[in-house]
């Protein structure tokens, strides 16, 4: 579900943009505040990165927009309707150090999706989505880390009431060397339809200062950072072009088991702000447990292209 890479409702875009600007500009408006925040984490026992690599830290805030070609919404009776989808997305997470080994995380995710129907069976419509992720992260010891999150999530389609679902997950990471770590975990999506579970397992290896191979299934990626201002990415991410519905526009839920395969280029434009563009195709189906049924991966890539552009806020943590 690519829109889980956050979405932004056009009516609140100015508020979201202001929030991101305030977050990103805090280092310029009050350098001491950002420096104290970064220093607290660098002085803690939490290990964010091992070894030297030019690949930047994960974004803590982002705004993006994505357009998908024709894709399907699956109904409870197994039928599908075809739409073209455009999303506007915003998300942020703020970690707070609780102890030298523990961090509490809280964030927001707001999204707007426009579905332009290409079927006579479905009218075009909009969906506003919002969620509040809350999580906990612990540095168990020098090698092991563990964490989890829960995110209540609501969707409101045009002319319909709100529908609700809850996403949650837990993971563990084992750092074997300065350049190699292993990960294990489980995502879950509880909604009015079939509950969905996505197991994942894999490893990430920093080949050298520029190349990193992340073989964590179901989202393997290759990262290349030629310098500390540029990042290229080739791999898989959750697709926002996949939805399901129990009854027309009622009870819309994100589908987590469909994936995008794409290439992105990202460039630092100012301070901690990075501009990103991505192109690719959507349609890969990953391993999952839906209700009582195990679903194996299907790698039939559909003829549904997408393109995306966005801004990321990446802190300078080492």
Secondary structure, 3 states (H helix, E strand, C coil): CHHHCCECCHHHHHHHHHHHHHHHHHHHHCHHHHHHHHHHHHHCCCCCCCCCCCCCCCCCEEEEEEEEEEEEEEECCCCEEEEEEEEEEEEEEEEEEEECCEEEEEEEEEEEEEEEECCCCCCCEEEEEEEEEEEEEEECCCCEEEEEEEEEEEEEECCCCEEEEEEEEEEEEEECCCCEEEEEEEEEEECCCCCEEEEEEEEEEECCCCEEEECCECCCEEEEEEECCEEEEEEEEECCCCEEECECCECCEECCCEEEEEEEEEEEEECCEEEEEEEEEEEEECCEEECCEEECCECCCCCEEEEEEEEEECCCCC
